[in-house]
């Protein structure tokens, strides 16, 4: 069903439908494979290939220069098709450009691209279309094209913003799930501590008092009653020992499943291929350490999605005898000359509070290594 497709796939489908619909008429228009037809055919095929390439990389292109180059090529092909046919058929191809720019550039740059593209087409209209008998017909066609082009751009821009909102909501949902994992474990630990305190404060104290009283009673009785008193004293001491053992186990079993929380954070990341090297069960006893690692992973993943222009991300979580280590690597543009923002500064402060260290390696992407001593 169409409604199951993402916004990007629908935009791609719309552009391909326009391109395919233009594949039929020009085959009927030309009867022989002359030079004009060959130029038109090559331009048409090349337009479809460039469109396929740029839509296949929407949101995943490593450098914006690919987007600019694609738009320049598509615009040049539109002008070439108009010139080859001495007609305005290229404006239908230009509608595909109107669909694309909202996904490739910010709004201001998109408007500039559309303005330049339409200006070139308007200039070309001044000498093509010898079939037009009067100027009003020429102006009417161009104004109609401008209206349809603006409508296509606005619809595409709305779809782009909806897609971004959908991705942000998905990210918030994964962050919520990851936090819920730690919260559930923290609640379990707190409940165990509460039960252990209750056992110690209530049953433990009463059993201690009972043991002392039975020991005193064993010195005040003789004969057969003394035997039963000593037996009760022995049972009371054994029960007190069991209670202390249970309290000790409750206090020692407070572990957080950090591995599961990080995996939840990585689930369903849009526009990124994720490789997670995380053990099936990665338990951490310190809640503050688990919370810090999760927040650092969240910050690094968000930065990769928003700024790195990466296609792949690799997350590795492991421990040595002396430290817990988080490694996150992407294949984006790296740090370059960018400065640390509030998120990266806050992450460095979190790591420093736990006497940890941050290491960045910017080579064919960015590799961040966070080390936390334990």
Secondary structure as UniProt FT lines:
FT   HELIX           2..4
FT   HELIX           7..29
FT   HELIX           35..56
FT   TURN            57..60
FT   HELIX           64..85
FT   HELIX           90..104
FT   HELIX           107..125
FT   TURN            126..127
FT   TURN            130..131
FT   HELIX           135..198
FT   HELIX           199..204
FT   HELIX           205..220
FT   HELIX           224..252
FT   STRAND          256..257
FT   HELIX           258..266
FT   TURN            267..268
FT   TURN            270..271
FT   STRAND          273..278
FT   STRAND          283..284
FT   HELIX           287..303
FT   HELIX           304..308
FT   STRAND          312..319
FT   STRAND          323..330
FT   TURN            336..337
FT   HELIX           342..353
FT   TURN            354..355
FT   STRAND          357..362
FT   STRAND          366..373
//
